[in-house]
C-alpha cells in the first residue's frame, strides 16, 4: 500500500525540519529612535533596580537628573536609607565591548592537532574605556563636589537597528547591549561647549554593581 508523500512544509518534511517562511517584519511605531533609546534604557534601569531591591523616583520637573535611586539596608551607617542621583545617556555610535570569556572545554590532549577539536577564538578583551561627550552644563552638574547626594552617569550602548534591541524566550529576556556607569565628581570642563569624558568598561551597571554603590554610599563613601 502506497502512502502519500508529505508536502513541502508539512508536518514531516524529508529533511527532518519544518520549512517555514520568514515572519514579516513588524510595523514599528513612528516614534523617534532617540526617544525609543531613552525608553529602552529606562527599562534597563528598572530591571537593575528591581533586582537590587531599590526604589525609583523621577524628579519633576527634570533639572538635569533623570532618576533618584534609593536603597534601604541595616548595614548603612549614615542613614537607614541612602539615595543617589542617576543621569541616563544612550548611544549607538559605539560598538559593544565584548569581554573575553574563558574556554570551558578541556585542554587539547597531547599529540592532537588544533583542527582535531572545534576550537573558537575567544573575543578580544574590551578596551578599558570609551569616549562619551557631554554638554558642559550637564558635566558641570555631574562634576560638582562636594555634594550631599552623590550622582552617577549611566551610558547605554545600543545596536543601531531596533530589530536587534530585544530578544525574548521562555528562559530569558535579553536587552542589548550594555550599560556602564561612572562617577564624574571633580571632572574638569575642558571643551568650549562640550567635553569628552572616558567611561570605564569595567563598570558594568547591573544589580550587583548598584548594590555595591549603595553599600559604599551607605558607609559614608563615594559611589
C-alpha positions as protocol buffer text, in pm:
chain_id: "A"
residue {
  index: 1
  type: UNK
  ca { x: 0 y: 0 z: 0 }
}
residue {
  index: 2
  type: UNK
  ca { x: 146 y: 332 z: -105 }
}
residue {
  index: 3
  type: UNK
  ca { x: 139 y: 626 z: 133 }
}
residue {
  index: 4
  type: UNK
  ca { x: 125 y: 981 z: 3 }
}
residue {
  index: 5
  type: UNK
  ca { x: 445 y: 1179 z: 38 }
}
residue {
  index: 6
  type: UNK
  ca { x: 428 y: 1474 z: 278 }
}
residue {
  index: 7
  type: UNK
  ca { x: 403 y: 1810 z: 114 }
}
residue {
  index: 8
  type: UNK
  ca { x: 681 y: 2061 z: 144 }
}
residue {
  index: 9
  type: UNK
  ca { x: 633 y: 2249 z: 471 }
}
residue {
  index: 10
  type: UNK
  ca { x: 406 y: 1976 z: 609 }
}
residue {
  index: 11
  type: UNK
  ca { x: 444 y: 1802 z: 945 }
}
residue {
  index: 12
  type: UNK
  ca { x: 709 y: 1555 z: 828 }
}
residue {
  index: 13
  type: UNK
  ca { x: 934 y: 1711 z: 564 }
}
residue {
  index: 14
  type: UNK
  ca { x: 1203 y: 1493 z: 414 }
}
residue {
  index: 15
  type: UNK
  ca { x: 1489 y: 1691 z: 565 }
}
residue {
  index: 16
  type: UNK
  ca { x: 1351 y: 1649 z: 918 }
}
residue {
  index: 17
  type: UNK
  ca { x: 1279 y: 2018 z: 970 }
}
residue {
  index: 18
  type: UNK
  ca { x: 967 y: 2218 z: 904 }
}
residue {
  index: 19
  type: UNK
  ca { x: 1020 y: 2468 z: 625 }
}
residue {
  index: 20
  type: UNK
  ca { x: 862 y: 2795 z: 732 }
}
residue {
  index: 21
  type: UNK
  ca { x: 878 y: 3131 z: 563 }
}
residue {
  index: 22
  type: UNK
  ca { x: 1047 y: 3413 z: 747 }
}
residue {
  index: 23
  type: UNK
  ca { x: 793 y: 3612 z: 950 }
}
residue {
  index: 24
  type: UNK
  ca { x: 721 y: 3958 z: 813 }
}
residue {
  index: 25
  type: UNK
  ca { x: 898 y: 4249 z: 977 }
}
residue {
  index: 26
  type: UNK
  ca { x: 684 y: 4410 z: 1248 }
}
residue {
  index: 27
  type: UNK
  ca { x: 532 y: 4750 z: 1183 }
}
residue {
  index: 28
  type: UNK
  ca { x: 712 y: 4961 z: 1442 }
}
residue {
  index: 29
  type: UNK
  ca { x: 580 y: 5294 z: 1560 }
}
residue {
  index: 30
  type: UNK
  ca { x: 697 y: 5625 z: 1420 }
}
residue {
  index: 31
  type: UNK
  ca { x: 850 y: 5740 z: 1750 }
}
residue {
  index: 32
  type: UNK
  ca { x: 1197 y: 5888 z: 1701 }
}
residue {
  index: 33
  type: UNK
  ca { x: 1485 y: 5645 z: 1757 }
}
residue {
  index: 34
  type: UNK
  ca { x: 1636 y: 5868 z: 2025 }
}
residue {
  index: 35
  type: UNK
  ca { x: 1309 y: 5861 z: 2221 }
}
residue {
  index: 36
  type: UNK
  ca { x: 1296 y: 5483 z: 2188 }
}
residue {
  index: 37
  type: UNK
  ca { x: 1656 y: 5461 z: 2313 }
}
residue {
  index: 38
  type: UNK
  ca { x: 1556 y: 5659 z: 2621 }
}
residue {
  index: 39
  type: UNK
  ca { x: 1264 y: 5425 z: 2686 }
}
residue {
  index: 40
  type: UNK
  ca { x: 1486 y: 5118 z: 2644 }
}
residue {
  index: 41
  type: UNK
  ca { x: 1739 y: 5249 z: 2894 }
}
residue {
  index: 42
  type: UNK
  ca { x: 1467 y: 5332 z: 3146 }
}
residue {
  index: 43
  type: UNK
  ca { x: 1355 y: 4970 z: 3120 }
}
residue {
  index: 44
  type: UNK
  ca { x: 1712 y: 4857 z: 3183 }
}
residue {
  index: 45
  type: UNK
  ca { x: 1734 y: 5081 z: 3490 }
}
residue {
  index: 46
  type: UNK
  ca { x: 1404 y: 4949 z: 3626 }
}
residue {
  index: 47
  type: UNK
  ca { x: 1520 y: 4589 z: 3587 }
}
residue {
  index: 48
  type: UNK
  ca { x: 1850 y: 4658 z: 3765 }
}
residue {
  index: 49
  type: UNK
  ca { x: 1680 y: 4850 z: 4047 }
}
residue {
  index: 50
  type: UNK
  ca { x: 1425 y: 4571 z: 4094 }
}
residue {
  index: 51
  type: UNK
  ca { x: 1693 y: 4303 z: 4120 }
}
residue {
  index: 52
  type: UNK
  ca { x: 1895 y: 4521 z: 4362 }
}
residue {
  index: 53
  type: UNK
  ca { x: 1596 y: 4589 z: 4587 }
}
residue {
  index: 54
  type: UNK
  ca { x: 1598 y: 4963 z: 4521 }
}
residue {
  index: 55
  type: UNK
  ca { x: 1315 y: 5210 z: 4478 }
}
residue {
  index: 56
  type: UNK
  ca { x: 1300 y: 5467 z: 4199 }
}
residue {
  index: 57
  type: UNK
  ca { x: 1168 y: 5820 z: 4186 }
}
residue {
  index: 58
  type: UNK
  ca { x: 1166 y: 6058 z: 3892 }
}
residue {
  index: 59
  type: UNK
  ca { x: 1211 y: 6427 z: 3975 }
}
residue {
  index: 60
  type: UNK
  ca { x: 954 y: 6660 z: 3830 }
}
residue {
  index: 61
  type: UNK
  ca { x: 1036 y: 6876 z: 3656 }
}
residue {
  index: 62
  type: UNK
  ca { x: 1360 y: 6719 z: 3531 }
}
residue {
  index: 63
  type: UNK
  ca { x: 1650 y: 6952 z: 3603 }
}
residue {
  index: 64
  type: UNK
  ca { x: 1948 y: 6765 z: 3461 }
}
residue {
  index: 65
  type: UNK
  ca { x: 1897 y: 6449 z: 3669 }
}
residue {
  index: 66
  type: UNK
  ca { x: 1675 y: 6169 z: 3539 }
}
residue {
  index: 67
  type: UNK
  ca { x: 1622 y: 5942 z: 3840 }
}
residue {
  index: 68
  type: UNK
  ca { x: 1669 y: 5912 z: 4215 }
}
residue {
  index: 69
  type: UNK
  ca { x: 1755 y: 5559 z: 4330 }
}
residue {
  index: 70
  type: UNK
  ca { x: 1713 y: 5470 z: 4699 }
}
residue {
  index: 71
  type: UNK
  ca { x: 1835 y: 5167 z: 4893 }
}
residue {
  index: 72
  type: UNK
  ca { x: 1749 y: 5058 z: 5247 }
}
residue {
  index: 73
  type: UNK
  ca { x: 1971 y: 4816 z: 5438 }
}
residue {
  index: 74
  type: UNK
  ca { x: 2052 y: 4756 z: 5806 }
}
residue {
  index: 75
  type: UNK
  ca { x: 2424 y: 4791 z: 5736 }
}
residue {
  index: 76
  type: UNK
  ca { x: 2405 y: 5156 z: 5632 }
}
residue {
  index: 77
  type: UNK
  ca { x: 2567 y: 5385 z: 5886 }
}
residue {
  index: 78
  type: UNK
  ca { x: 2481 y: 5733 z: 5754 }
}
residue {
  index: 79
  type: UNK
  ca { x: 2106 y: 5664 z: 5740 }
}
residue {
  index: 80
  type: UNK
  ca { x: 1870 y: 5370 z: 5717 }
}
residue {
  index: 81
  type: UNK
  ca { x: 1808 y: 5465 z: 5352 }
}
residue {
  index: 82
  type: UNK
  ca { x: 2054 y: 5621 z: 5110 }
}
residue {
  index: 83
  type: UNK
  ca { x: 1987 y: 5779 z: 4772 }
}
residue {
  index: 84
  type: UNK
  ca { x: 2191 y: 5853 z: 4461 }
}
residue {
  index: 85
  type: UNK
  ca { x: 2104 y: 6058 z: 4154 }
}
residue {
  index: 86
  type: UNK
  ca { x: 2132 y: 5893 z: 3812 }
}
residue {
  index: 87
  type: UNK
  ca { x: 2173 y: 6062 z: 3475 }
}
residue {
  index: 88
  type: UNK
  ca { x: 2097 y: 5833 z: 3180 }
}
residue {
  index: 89
  type: UNK
  ca { x: 2253 y: 5856 z: 2835 }
}
residue {
  index: 90
  type: UNK
  ca { x: 2243 y: 5620 z: 2537 }
}
residue {
  index: 91
  type: UNK
  ca { x: 2432 y: 5595 z: 2209 }
}
residue {
  index: 92
  type: UNK
  ca { x: 2452 y: 5371 z: 1903 }
}
residue {
  index: 93
  type: UNK
  ca { x: 2772 y: 5535 z: 1777 }
}
residue {
  index: 94
  type: UNK
  ca { x: 2991 y: 5282 z: 1959 }
}
residue {
  index: 95
  type: UNK
  ca { x: 3042 y: 4911 z: 1910 }
}
residue {
  index: 96
  type: UNK
  ca { x: 2976 y: 4680 z: 2208 }
}
residue {
  index: 97
  type: UNK
  ca { x: 3278 y: 4595 z: 2422 }
}
residue {
  index: 98
  type: UNK
  ca { x: 3283 y: 4214 z: 2421 }
}
residue {
  index: 99
  type: UNK
  ca { x: 3491 y: 4072 z: 2704 }
}
residue {
  index: 100
  type: UNK
  ca { x: 3698 y: 3761 z: 2650 }
}
residue {
  index: 101
  type: UNK
  ca { x: 3546 y: 3460 z: 2819 }
}
residue {
  index: 102
  type: UNK
  ca { x: 3738 y: 3157 z: 2947 }
}
residue {
  index: 103
  type: UNK
  ca { x: 3703 y: 2846 z: 2733 }
}
residue {
  index: 104
  type: UNK
  ca { x: 3507 y: 2588 z: 2939 }
}
residue {
  index: 105
  type: UNK
  ca { x: 3628 y: 2298 z: 2726 }
}
residue {
  index: 106
  type: UNK
  ca { x: 3912 y: 2073 z: 2844 }
}
residue {
  index: 107
  type: UNK
  ca { x: 4263 y: 2133 z: 2724 }
}
residue {
  index: 108
  type: UNK
  ca { x: 4366 y: 1969 z: 2397 }
}
residue {
  index: 109
  type: UNK
  ca { x: 4515 y: 1622 z: 2465 }
}
residue {
  index: 110
  type: UNK
  ca { x: 4885 y: 1578 z: 2383 }
}
residue {
  index: 111
  type: UNK
  ca { x: 4952 y: 1462 z: 2030 }
}
residue {
  index: 112
  type: UNK
  ca { x: 4637 y: 1607 z: 1877 }
}
residue {
  index: 113
  type: UNK
  ca { x: 4625 y: 1886 z: 1628 }
}
residue {
  index: 114
  type: UNK
  ca { x: 4427 y: 2206 z: 1684 }
}
residue {
  index: 115
  type: UNK
  ca { x: 4197 y: 2107 z: 1397 }
}
residue {
  index: 116
  type: UNK
  ca { x: 4109 y: 1784 z: 1576 }
}
residue {
  index: 117
  type: UNK
  ca { x: 3893 y: 1982 z: 1818 }
}
residue {
  index: 118
  type: UNK
  ca { x: 3640 y: 2251 z: 1742 }
}
residue {
  index: 119
  type: UNK
  ca { x: 3814 y: 2550 z: 1895 }
}
residue {
  index: 120
  type: UNK
  ca { x: 3679 y: 2901 z: 1883 }
}
residue {
  index: 121
  type: UNK
  ca { x: 3900 y: 3201 z: 1930 }
}
residue {
  index: 122
  type: UNK
  ca { x: 3782 y: 3398 z: 2236 }
}
residue {
  index: 123
  type: UNK
  ca { x: 3662 y: 3751 z: 2185 }
}
residue {
  index: 124
  type: UNK
  ca { x: 3921 y: 4024 z: 2212 }
}
residue {
  index: 125
  type: UNK
  ca { x: 3946 y: 4180 z: 2557 }
}
residue {
  index: 126
  type: UNK
  ca { x: 3747 y: 4500 z: 2592 }
}
residue {
  index: 127
  type: UNK
  ca { x: 3904 y: 4841 z: 2569 }
}
residue {
  index: 128
  type: UNK
  ca { x: 3950 y: 4985 z: 2922 }
}
residue {
  index: 129
  type: UNK
  ca { x: 3738 y: 5292 z: 2845 }
}
residue {
  index: 130
  type: UNK
  ca { x: 3532 y: 5452 z: 2571 }
}
residue {
  index: 131
  type: UNK
  ca { x: 3476 y: 5819 z: 2494 }
}
residue {
  index: 132
  type: UNK
  ca { x: 3146 y: 5993 z: 2553 }
}
residue {
  index: 133
  type: UNK
  ca { x: 3074 y: 6363 z: 2500 }
}
residue {
  index: 134
  type: UNK
  ca { x: 2859 y: 6571 z: 2735 }
}
residue {
  index: 135
  type: UNK
  ca { x: 2731 y: 6924 z: 2717 }
}
residue {
  index: 136
  type: UNK
  ca { x: 2933 y: 7136 z: 2957 }
}
residue {
  index: 137
  type: UNK
  ca { x: 2625 y: 7230 z: 3158 }
}
residue {
  index: 138
  type: UNK
  ca { x: 2544 y: 6863 z: 3216 }
}
residue {
  index: 139
  type: UNK
  ca { x: 2903 y: 6780 z: 3304 }
}
residue {
  index: 140
  type: UNK
  ca { x: 2928 y: 7069 z: 3548 }
}
residue {
  index: 141
  type: UNK
  ca { x: 2621 y: 6938 z: 3730 }
}
residue {
  index: 142
  type: UNK
  ca { x: 2760 y: 6582 z: 3745 }
}
residue {
  index: 143
  type: UNK
  ca { x: 3108 y: 6702 z: 3843 }
}
residue {
  index: 144
  type: UNK
  ca { x: 3002 y: 6928 z: 4130 }
}
residue {
  index: 145
  type: UNK
  ca { x: 3171 y: 6847 z: 4460 }
}
residue {
  index: 146
  type: UNK
  ca { x: 3114 y: 6828 z: 4750 }
}
residue {
  index: 147
  type: UNK
  ca { x: 2751 y: 6716 z: 4740 }
}
residue {
  index: 148
  type: UNK
  ca { x: 2502 y: 6579 z: 4990 }
}
residue {
  index: 149
  type: UNK
  ca { x: 2358 y: 6331 z: 4736 }
}
residue {
  index: 150
  type: UNK
  ca { x: 2605 y: 6159 z: 4503 }
}
residue {
  index: 151
  type: UNK
  ca { x: 2549 y: 6137 z: 4129 }
}
residue {
  index: 152
  type: UNK
  ca { x: 2645 y: 5881 z: 3868 }
}
residue {
  index: 153
  type: UNK
  ca { x: 2631 y: 5881 z: 3489 }
}
residue {
  index: 154
  type: UNK
  ca { x: 2497 y: 5565 z: 3322 }
}
residue {
  index: 155
  type: UNK
  ca { x: 2568 y: 5526 z: 2949 }
}
residue {
  index: 156
  type: UNK
  ca { x: 2400 y: 5254 z: 2744 }
}
residue {
  index: 157
  type: UNK
  ca { x: 2539 y: 5127 z: 2414 }
}
residue {
  index: 158
  type: UNK
  ca { x: 2256 y: 5004 z: 2191 }
}
residue {
  index: 159
  type: UNK
  ca { x: 2252 y: 4848 z: 1843 }
}
residue {
  index: 160
  type: UNK
  ca { x: 2174 y: 5089 z: 1562 }
}
residue {
  index: 161
  type: UNK
  ca { x: 1877 y: 4881 z: 1442 }
}
residue {
  index: 162
  type: UNK
  ca { x: 1578 y: 4846 z: 1673 }
}
residue {
  index: 163
  type: UNK
  ca { x: 1532 y: 4491 z: 1543 }
}
residue {
  index: 164
  type: UNK
  ca { x: 1842 y: 4399 z: 1747 }
}
residue {
  index: 165
  type: UNK
  ca { x: 1748 y: 4564 z: 2077 }
}
residue {
  index: 166
  type: UNK
  ca { x: 1542 y: 4286 z: 2227 }
}
residue {
  index: 167
  type: UNK
  ca { x: 1539 y: 3906 z: 2234 }
}
residue {
  index: 168
  type: UNK
  ca { x: 1274 y: 3718 z: 2431 }
}
residue {
  index: 169
  type: UNK
  ca { x: 1246 y: 3347 z: 2502 }
}
residue {
  index: 170
  type: UNK
  ca { x: 1099 y: 3106 z: 2754 }
}
residue {
  index: 171
  type: UNK
  ca { x: 1410 y: 3124 z: 2969 }
}
residue {
  index: 172
  type: UNK
  ca { x: 1506 y: 3490 z: 2949 }
}
residue {
  index: 173
  type: UNK
  ca { x: 1472 y: 3842 z: 2816 }
}
residue {
  index: 174
  type: UNK
  ca { x: 1784 y: 3998 z: 2663 }
}
residue {
  index: 175
  type: UNK
  ca { x: 1836 y: 4372 z: 2625 }
}
residue {
  index: 176
  type: UNK
  ca { x: 2129 y: 4480 z: 2412 }
}
residue {
  index: 177
  type: UNK
  ca { x: 2394 y: 4584 z: 2453 }
}
residue {
  index: 178
  type: UNK
  ca { x: 2505 y: 4708 z: 2794 }
}
residue {
  index: 179
  type: UNK
  ca { x: 2506 y: 4997 z: 3042 }
}
residue {
  index: 180
  type: UNK
  ca { x: 2823 y: 5133 z: 3204 }
}
residue {
  index: 181
  type: UNK
  ca { x: 2845 y: 5375 z: 3495 }
}
residue {
  index: 182
  type: UNK
  ca { x: 3091 y: 5627 z: 3629 }
}
residue {
  index: 183
  type: UNK
  ca { x: 3117 y: 5896 z: 3896 }
}
residue {
  index: 184
  type: UNK
  ca { x: 3232 y: 6225 z: 3743 }
}
residue {
  index: 185
  type: UNK
  ca { x: 3271 y: 6422 z: 4067 }
}
residue {
  index: 186
  type: UNK
  ca { x: 3557 y: 6667 z: 4024 }
}
residue {
  index: 187
  type: UNK
  ca { x: 3593 y: 6610 z: 3648 }
}
residue {
  index: 188
  type: UNK
  ca { x: 3716 y: 6927 z: 3474 }
}
residue {
  index: 189
  type: UNK
  ca { x: 3521 y: 7101 z: 3198 }
}
residue {
  index: 190
  type: UNK
  ca { x: 3771 y: 7137 z: 2912 }
}
residue {
  index: 191
  type: UNK
  ca { x: 3574 y: 7198 z: 2591 }
}
residue {
  index: 192
  type: UNK
  ca { x: 3421 y: 7522 z: 2475 }
}
residue {
  index: 193
  type: UNK
  ca { x: 3065 y: 7383 z: 2464 }
}
residue {
  index: 194
  type: UNK
  ca { x: 3108 y: 7010 z: 2514 }
}
residue {
  index: 195
  type: UNK
  ca { x: 3363 y: 6792 z: 2694 }
}
residue {
  index: 196
  type: UNK
  ca { x: 3462 y: 6432 z: 2626 }
}
residue {
  index: 197
  type: UNK
  ca { x: 3480 y: 6200 z: 2926 }
}
residue {
  index: 198
  type: UNK
  ca { x: 3604 y: 5841 z: 2950 }
}
residue {
  index: 199
  type: UNK
  ca { x: 3365 y: 5567 z: 3061 }
}
residue {
  index: 200
  type: UNK
  ca { x: 3532 y: 5256 z: 3212 }
}
residue {
  index: 201
  type: UNK
  ca { x: 3415 y: 4931 z: 3055 }
}
residue {
  index: 202
  type: UNK
  ca { x: 3494 y: 4751 z: 3380 }
}
residue {
  index: 203
  type: UNK
  ca { x: 3198 y: 4927 z: 3543 }
}
residue {
  index: 204
  type: UNK
  ca { x: 2905 y: 4733 z: 3402 }
}
residue {
  index: 205
  type: UNK
  ca { x: 2584 y: 4864 z: 3551 }
}
residue {
  index: 206
  type: UNK
  ca { x: 2391 y: 4568 z: 3689 }
}
residue {
  index: 207
  type: UNK
  ca { x: 2223 y: 4476 z: 4018 }
}
residue {
  index: 208
  type: UNK
  ca { x: 2547 y: 4376 z: 4189 }
}
residue {
  index: 209
  type: UNK
  ca { x: 2717 y: 4699 z: 4085 }
}
residue {
  index: 210
  type: UNK
  ca { x: 2422 y: 4902 z: 4214 }
}
residue {
  index: 211
  type: UNK
  ca { x: 2424 y: 4719 z: 4549 }
}
residue {
  index: 212
  type: UNK
  ca { x: 2798 y: 4783 z: 4583 }
}
residue {
  index: 213
  type: UNK
  ca { x: 2749 y: 5151 z: 4500 }
}
residue {
  index: 214
  type: UNK
  ca { x: 2480 y: 5182 z: 4766 }
}
residue {
  index: 215
  type: UNK
  ca { x: 2690 y: 4997 z: 5023 }
}
residue {
  index: 216
  type: UNK
  ca { x: 2976 y: 5245 z: 4975 }
}
residue {
  index: 217
  type: UNK
  ca { x: 2741 y: 5543 z: 4992 }
}
residue {
  index: 218
  type: UNK
  ca { x: 2569 y: 5395 z: 5297 }
}
residue {
  index: 219
  type: UNK
  ca { x: 2906 y: 5380 z: 5473 }
}
residue {
  index: 220
  type: UNK
  ca { x: 2969 y: 5748 z: 5404 }
}
residue {
  index: 221
  type: UNK
  ca { x: 3185 y: 5697 z: 5093 }
}
residue {
  index: 222
  type: UNK
  ca { x: 3157 y: 5782 z: 4727 }
}
residue {
  index: 223
  type: UNK
  ca { x: 2987 y: 5565 z: 4465 }
}
